[in-house]
Amino acid sequence: MIVGLLTLDLHIPGANSLKSKRLVIRSLIDRIKNKFNVSIAEVDANDLWQRSVIGIAYVANGTVIINKVFEKIRSVVLNTHSVELIDSTIEML
């Protein structure tokens, strides 16, 4: 069993309050959770209006499967016009 961790550092340029930021982030989190069946949460930058750090965990038998799922998730984030991907990191445990 291998656990993969994907950390996404996001910029939300249209957010002018924490409420508008949370609306965008909640929508993104729900879309990813429903499509890929992963564990996902906002893990840092909770009090910043235009920044968010999202952590995603996925468990599988091999790293190839985890990497494929994480690349698809990155693709969803890159195609979301309300957020910009600043950085992403992948860890395998």
PyMOL commands that set and color helices and strands:
alter all, ss='L'
color gray80, all
select helices_A, chain A and resi 18-36+63-78
alter helices_A, ss='H'
color red, helices_A
select strands_A, chain A and resi 2-11+39-44+51-60+84-92
alter strands_A, ss='S'
color yellow, strands_A
deselect
rebuild
show_as cartoon
